[in-house]
Amino acid sequence: PPTTKPTEKIDTSTAHINALTSQNWVNACNPVPAPVESSGNTGDKAARNARRASLSQEERAKQNRDRNREHARNTRLRKKAYVEELKRTLTEIVAQRDAAELEKRHNAQREREQREVRFRVMEEFLKLRGRNELNAARWVAILEDGFTCTLPKTPYRQMVEGEKTNE
């Protein structure tokens, strides 16, 4: 299996996608400098045509078969390179997706743990407050330095005669 670099960003630019889907997608996958053509191209073409005219029917058919065979071979190689590039890109995208999912799971776990700690601290705070705990060591264990608790002033409601209990 191919190894991927998790820090390497996949090129998803429009230019790259267009290059991959164009006729020259092999060059986009594996850029290779093109050979410099000579300026005497018309003389070469005329010489080729003269040689071709002097060939027999069988020799022309053989040349066509050879040319077709070479074209088919090149087409298969281009297709193979294209499929390999797609596989590599897919592997990188899957690796990025998996890394993002793992990070998301870690963040969710961290948030759950924070909520649990906050809940426990609040629960202990309310217990200590309800018991009117005077032991400072118990309070220091759950509160940060400089913590202040300001309770709102609320008028007590009058108790209805039936709600009073004798305790």
C-alpha positions, -999 to +999 in steps of 0.1 A: +000+000+000+012+035-008+023+057+020+008+091+023+021+123+039-006+136+062+007+171+061+008+172+023-023+190+009-039+175-022-040+198-052-077+202-059-074+234-079-094+238-110-063+240-132-051+207-118-084+190-122-087+202-158-052+190-165-060+155-150-092+153-172-076+166-204-059+147-231-025+155-215-033+142-180-002+120-180+019+152-181-001+166-152+006+135-131+043+132-141+056+165-156+085+158-179+100+186-201+090+182-237+118+177-263+126+207-285+115+202-321+138+212-350+128+239-374+132+215-404+099+198-398+085+202-434+116+184-449+111+155-425+074+152-435+082+152-472+108+125-467+083+103-447+057+107-474+082+097-501+093+066-482+056+057-476+048+060-513+075+036-522+062+009-499+041-020-510+005-026-498+017-053-473+044-030-459+019-002-455-005-025-437+024-037-415+033-001-407-003+007-398-005-024-375+027-014-358+016+022-354-018+010-341-001-014-317+022+014-304-008+037-300-027+010-281+003+004-259+007+041-252-031+044-244-029+015-220+001+031-203-017+064-200-048+047-186-026+028-161-009+060-150-043+078-147-057+049-126-026+050-103-029+087-099-066+083-090-057+056-065-030+078-049-054+107-047-081+085-032-057+071-006-046+106+004-082+119+006-092+089+027-062+094+050-072+131+054-108+121+062-097+095+087-074+120+104-102+145+106-126+120+120-101+109+146-095+145+156-132+150+158-136+120+181-108+132+203-124+166+206-158+151+215-141+129+241-123+159+256-156+178+257-174+149+274-146+147+300-148+185+306-186+183+311-182+154+335-156+173+356-177+204+356-208+184+366-189+168+395-175+201+407-209+217+406-224+187+423-198+189+451-202+226+453-239+223+459-235+196+485-210+216+504-232+247+502-263+227+512-245+213+543-231+248+551-196+233+551-171+254+570-140+233+564-119+254+540-099+225+527-130+209+512-138+242+494-102+247+482-102+212+466-130+222+441-126+259+437-100+280+420-082+309+437-102+341+436-135+323+433-165+344+445-201+333+447-227+360+446-262+349+454-291+370+442-313+387+468-347+371+466-376+377+490-388+346+507-423+336+499-448+335+526-456+299+536-492+289+534-506+275+566-510+240+552-473+238+540-458+243+574-443+212+590-433+206+626-397+196+625 
